[in-house]
Amino acid sequence: MARRPLPRILSTGGAQLARSRELARTAADSATDVLHPLITVTRGLRRLASAGRRRWADTPKDRRGPLLFLAASTVMVVALMPYGPLLAAVTLMAAAAWHGRDRTPAAPAGPDESQAQRLTSLYEALVPHFSAAEDPAPLYAHGGDWEKAFAAHEFDDTGRVGHLLIRYPAYFPDGESEARARIETLLAAKAGRGREYRFVWDQEGNELTVTVLAPLPADIAAQRFVTAPGETVLGFTDPTEVQRTLPLSFGTFGEEQRDVPPVVWRTGPRSTAPHLLAMGRPGSGTSTLLRSVALQALQHGDVLIVDGGGTGEYACLTGRDGVLAVECGPAGALASLEWAAHETERRLIAVNRARQAGHPPPDDTKRPLWILLDRPSALSHVAAAEGRNDPQALLQVPLRHGRAAQVTVAVAEQFDSADTLNEGVRQHTRARVVLGPATREQLVDVLGVPPHTTSPAEVPPGRGYARLGHGPVHRLQVPSTPDPYDDDTSEADRQTVLALLPPRTTPADAGATDPAPEPVEAAPVPAEAAVAESSS
């Protein structure tokens, strides 16, 4: 049966809508230009009428009679004069046009003295980097003209640089990340500290665009996000970075609604970044990120949590529906991770047998399984001291074959223990998040490439960068998901998180003391039965 083509409105609707908007905007601008004299005269008549009413209201009552008689006499004289009404109408229109003119003060043609001083300082600071002794006509020279180097510039209300277009010589090595980093660091320091900047290098045109970024909203609380199964909201970013927005509630009672662009992490069999690694300093918000991921994962799957730090930040999830276990000790963590490895193998075998028989996958393999591991370095240290195996070694099977088995692994670690992560965790976690202050070397080590923006020294918890697979680096603000059992958590945030938790099906004390489920004995995965991943 031949395929029917898509309706024209579906295939070209976006282009037609954009064209219609452009035509409407052009028509509105043309109408404004044509009707501008009429608009000016109408505005002037309104201002004259308002001035007449104010004059009448300010006139004392005993003088209103003579004033009215004088006005009537003037009208009569004008009416009896030859061409009097015509001259009066022309005079009235001229007065209305004069009073209705645009009185907005014109913007200054160029920067003022303080702004020119800032641009001169920036120009002089760039001279050592953008000049060469053998250049016969240098664009940058001490005491030179900054107007030739800065093609465009804008200032904010505080008098600091808000936008800058810089031209640089063609011999500058803009293809080297170290050279670009020196220029970006210099501009961030000279243009104004404490702000975030975006740098766009046009290597073909030898131009650098510097833009000051508005801070990301830090008042986004945990809530139910409008997402499909297999989609997890890591946080929120700039409107220009993504083509999707989510409706969110702001305020204590959710009285304000706004659309905010999210950073959506897609998991499942077709994901190119099926596993996550989050890095940061203590207090940067990595545990908050894992709690946010857990609350979203519990809507469609089961969650196994291993808290290597043993701080009890996941105690609110103990015994909840869909939470298989919350382990803090090395023995329970090893047992739980061993069960997760066997469960991944069981799912692989079941799915492969169903495909060989021509049947759909079994229902017990369709429900996603999430393994959330916080601070695995602490568990590895304790396990090594007790003579046990490294818990990270048990993640090899879920990391390697988890995408085909609907198993997702999310690991959070601190920078000071980054060297304890084994090669399997680093290799298979292709969704990367860095939270809190970080050096350029740390960002490149985790994300693979440096971001196009600068990060200030002081950032709120949950602020950082995210990169999914080989995609671009996005600024990120994690939704606020604090521990509801923490004494420092406000009552509003506590109630917000508790309302998102699933019902408790197991007593908390039983969930904390019960051992992890026994490992399911499964035969080794034969070579012909292994499900090869397309991009593992």
N, C-alpha and C positions, 0 to 999 in steps of 0.2 A: 504494500500500500504506500503510495507516494506521500511524502510529508507535505503538509500544507504550510505555506510561508506564514511567518508571523504577521499580524496586522501592522499596517504602516504606522499607526499611532504608537505601537509598542517599540518598533524598530527605530523610528526617527522622532519619537516624542520629545526626547531631551533636546535635540537640536532645534526642533520647531519651537519649543518653549523658550529656549535661550534667544532665538531669533525674534520671537514675539516680544519678549522683554526689551530687547535692544531697540526695536521699532517703536514701542511705546515710550521708552526713555527719550528717543530722538524726537518724537512728535511732541512730547511735553516740553523739551528744551526749545523747540522751534516756536511753539505757542507762547512760551514765556518771552521769547525775544520779540515776537510780533506785538503782543499785548503789553509790553513793558511801559509805553507812554500812558496807556489807560490805567494800568496799575498804579503808576506814580501819581497821576492826577487824582484818582480815587483815594489814595492814601493821604494826599494833601488836603482834599475836601474834608476827610474825616478829622484830620488834625485841626483844621480851621474851625470846624463845627465844635470840636471839644474845647478849643480856646474861647469861642464865643459863649459857650455855656458856662465856662469858669468865670468869664468876665461878668456875665449877667448875675451869677450867684454871688460874686464878690461885691457887686454894686449895692449900696444901701437902698432900702425900700423907698425912702423919700426922694431919691434921685432917679428911680427907674422910670417915672413918668416923663420928665424932661428928656431922658436918654431915648426913650421910645419915640417921642415926638421928633427928636432930631434925626433918628434913623428913618422915620417915615417921610420927613421932609427931603432927606437926601435921595430916597428912592423916587419920590415924585419929580424932583429936579432932573434926575438922570433919565427918567422916562420921557420927559418933555423935551430934552435936548436932541438935536439931530444926531442920529447914530449913537444915541446914549446907551440903549440896551446892548447893542453890539459891543461897544467899547467896554461896558461893565462886564459882559461875559468874558471878553478877552482878558481883561484885568484879573477877573476871578480865576480863570484857568491858569494864567501865569503865576499868580500867587499860590495856587494849589500845587502846581508843578514844582515851585521853589520849596515849599514846605514839605512836599512828599518825596523829595530826593533822598537817596540812601546816605545816611549820616555816619555809617560805620567807618571808623578811621582806617585808612589804607595801611596794609602791612608794610613794614619797612623793606626797602629794596634789598638790603643786605644785612649782615649781622651787625649788632651793635659793638661797642668797644670791648665789653667783657667777652662776648662770644668770639669776636675776632682774636682776642688774646688766647682763648682756649684752642682755636684752630691753629694758631701759630705755634702754640706749645706742642700740639699733636704733630704738626709738620716737622718741627725741629727734632722731636723724638724719633721720627721715622727716617731721618736723613742717614744715620749710620747703617741702616738696614737696606735702604733702597737706593744707595749711591755707590758708584765705583770710580776709582781714580782715573781709569782710562776712558771714561765716558766723555765725549767732546761736548755734548749738550745735556747736562744732567737735569732730570726732572726734579730731583731733590738735592738741594745744596743749602748750606748754612747761610741764613739771611735771604733765602730765595722766596718766591711768591707761592703761597699755599693755594691760591685760587686755581692754578693750573693743575695741581695734584688732587684737589678735592672737587669732583664734578658736581656733587649735590650734598647738601647738609641741612639738617633740621635740628631744632632744639626743643626741649620740653618746657613745661611751665617753670621748672626750677633753674633754667638756664644751662642745663647740661645737655650734651649731645644725645639726640634721640635717634638719628639716622645719618649715615655718612657713606658716601660713595667715593672710594679711594682709587686713583689710578697709580699703577706702579710700573717700573720699567720691565721690558720683556726679558732681561737677563736675570731677574730675580728667580731663584729656584722654587717656584710655587708648587712643584710636584713633590717636594720633600716635606714630610710631616713635621720634622723638627724645625724647619724654617718657618712654616706656617704657624707653628705653636709659639715661636718667639714673637711674631707679630701680633697674634691674638692676645697673648699675655700682656704685651706692652699696651695695646689699645684698651684692654679691659681696665688696666691700672690708670691710664691717663684720662680716659673718657669718663670715669666715675666708678669708684668701687661700690660694692654692695648691690650691684645689679647684674642681671643675666643678659648676655649678648649672643646674637646669632651671627655667624660669619659665613658668607657665601663667596667662594672664590670662583671667578670666571677666568679660567686659565687661558681661554682662547682670546678674550678681549683684554686681559691684563687689568682686571678691575676686581676690587674687593668691596663687598657691601656689608656694612656693619649696622645691625638693627638691635635696638633695646627691646627685650621681651618683657611682657607683663608677667608678674608672678602668677603661678598656677593657683587655683582656689584650694585652700587648705581646710575648708569647712565642709567637705563632703563626708558624710557619715555613712556607715554600712547600711545597706538597704537591698531590697530585691531589684536586681537589674533586669531590664527587658532584653534577654539574650536567649538564644536557641540552645538545645542540648549540645554539649561539646564546646561551648564558648565560655570562657572565664574572663572576667574583667580584672585586669591587673591594676589598673588605675586610670588616670585621665591626663590628657596632654593638650597641646596647642590646637586651636581650631584649624590652622593651616596644614597640619600634619596628616590628618585622617579625613575621610569623606563620610564619616558616620557620627551621629550624635545619639545620646541616650537621655531620655527625660529623667531628671533627678529631683529629689525633694531636698530643700535646704531649710534650715531653722530647726528649732527644738521640736516643733509640732508639724514640720513639713508643710508650712503654709506657703512657701515660695517654690515655684516650679521653674526649672531652667533646663535647657538642652546643652549637654557638655560632651565634647569628643572623647571617647574612651580608647584605651589600648586593650584590644581583645586578643586573648591567647586562645587559639583553636587547638584542641586535642582530638585524639581518635585515630582510626586507621589511615586517614588521608592527611594527617598533620605532618608538616615538614619540621616542626619543632615540638616533638611529643613530650619532652621533659624539661624541667625548669631548674635553674640554679640562681639563687639570690645571694648577693654578697653585700656586706656593709660593716660599719663599725658598731660597737655596742650602743644601743639606744637609737639606731638609725631607722628601725621599723621593719626588719626582716621577719620577726615573729608576727607582727601585725599583718604583714602580707600573707603569711601562711594561714593565719586565722581567717582572713578574708577569703582565701582560696578554699578553705575547708567549708565555710558556710555556703559558698556557691556550689561546691562539689556535692554536698549532702542533698541537694535538690533532685539529683538524678543518679547518684551512685553511692558507694560505700567508701569509708575513709579509715585508714590505718595511720595513726600518729605516733611518732617516736620522738620524744623530747630529750635530746642529748644533754641539754643544759640542766635539766632537772629543776627548773624554776617553778613548775606548776602553772605555766601560762596557758595550758590547754586543759586545765581541770574542768572548765565549764562544759567541755565536750564529752566528758566521761559518762558512759551509760546512755548516751543519746541514741535515738533511732538512726541507724546507718553507720555509727561509729563502731568499728570492730574492736579497737583497743586503743588505749592511750598509755604508752610505755615510757618509763623514765630510767629504769635500771638496765644494765647490760644484759642480764639473763633474759628478761622479758623482751628486750629489743632483738636479741639474737633469735629467740623463738619466733617472734612475730615476723621478722624479715625472712627467716627460713620458710615459714608457712607461705609468705607472699611469693617466694621463688617457686615453690611447688605449685601454688595456685596458678602462676603464670604458665608453667609447663602443662598443667592439666588443661587449661583453656586452649593452649596451642594445639594439643593433641585432639581435643574435642572439635575444634573448628576445622582442623585439617581432615579428620574423618568425615565430618558432615559434608565438606566440599567434595571429597572423593566420591561420596555416595550421591551427590547431587541434591543434597538437602540444605536448607538454611541453617545458619549456626544455631546451636542450642540456646535456649533462653538464659541459662545460667552463665553464659559467656558474654551476654550483651550488656549487662549492668556494669558500668565503669567502676574500676577499683583504683583508689588514689592512695599513694604512699607518701606521707609528708614527714620529712626527716629534718629536724632542727638541731643544729650543732652536732654533726656526726663526729667531729674531731674529739669532743669530750668523751663520747662512747668508745672511740677507738683507743684513747689513752687508758681508760679504765679497763677495757677488755685486754689490752696488752699487759697491764699490770697484773691481772688475774689469770693470765695464761690462756685467754679465750681467743677465738678467731675475730678478725676485724669485721664489724658489722657492715662496712662498706663493700666487702667482698660479696656479700649476699645480694647486693643490688645489681650484680652483673646481668642476671637473667631478666629481671623486670626492665632494666634500662635497655638491653639489647633487643628483646622481643616484646616489650610492653605495648608498643603501638599496635601490633596485630592482635594482641590479647586484651585490648581495652584496659590496660594498666598504665597509669601515669605516675611518675615520680617527681616530686618537688623537694629540693634540698636548699636549706638556708645555712650559711656559714659566715663567719667573721673574717676580716682581712688578716688578722694576726694568726689565724690557723689555716690560711688558704693552702699552704704547702702540704697539709695533711690529707687533702682530698686526693683520692686515687685517680688513676688515669681513666677508668671507666666512667666515673662521675663527670669528669671534665669533657670527655669525648662525646657522650650521648646527651648531655643537657644543652640543647641548642637554643632554648629560650633563656635569655640572660637578663638579670635585673641587678643594678647597683644602686644602693640607697645610701643617703648621707654624704658627707664630705669625702672626696676621694681625689687622689692625685691623677694626673694624666696617665702615668704608667699603670696604675691600678685599673683605670677605665679601659685602657687598651688591652690589658691582660684578660679581663673578664668579657668585655663586649667584642673584642677582636678589632675594632676600629675606634678612633677617637670620635667623640660627639662634635657636632658643628656649633655647639653652644658652650658657654662658660658657666661654671657653677660658683655661686658666692660661697664665702667661707662659712656663713651662718645660714643653715637651711632647716626648715621644720622637719619633724619626724615623718618618714614616708616619702620624702622628696628625693628623686634621683633620675636614673635613666633606664630604659628598657630597649632590648633589641631581640626580635623574634626571628630566629634563623639567620639568613643572610640579608634581612631587610634593613631599613634605615634605623638609626638610633633616635628614639623619641624621649623627650622629657616626660617624667612620670610623677604623679602624685597619687599615692596609695590611699584608698578610702579609709577613714578612721575606724578601726576595729579593735578597740582596747580590750584588755582582759576584764570581764565584768566582775570578777572576784577581787580585783586589785582595789586597795583602799583609796588610791589616788584617782580612780576613775569617777567622773561626775555621775550624778544620778541619771541624767538624761542619756548619756552614752551607755550607761549600764543597762537601762531599760531597752535601749535600741538594740543592743547586741543580744540580750536575752530573748527579745521578741523574734529574732531570726533563728534561734536554736530550735532544732526539731524536738519533739516530746521525748521525755526521759522514759525509756523502756526497761532499763536495768538499774537497780539501786547503785548510787555512787560508790558506796563502800565495796559492793560486790565487784563493780567494774574495775576498782583500783587494785583488788587483791586476787581476782581470778587470773589464772595463768592464761597465756595466749593459746589459741586453738592449736590442737595437735597437728603436726605436719601431715599432709595427705601424701601417702606413698604413691609415687607416679613413676612409671617406667621412663628410662632415659629417652630423650627426644631423638628418634632415628633420623638419619640424614635425609631420607626421602620424605619424612613427615614434617620436617622443620618448615616453618613458614618464613620465607625470606622476605625481608623488608626491602622496599624499592630504593630507599635512600638512607639506610642505616649506616 
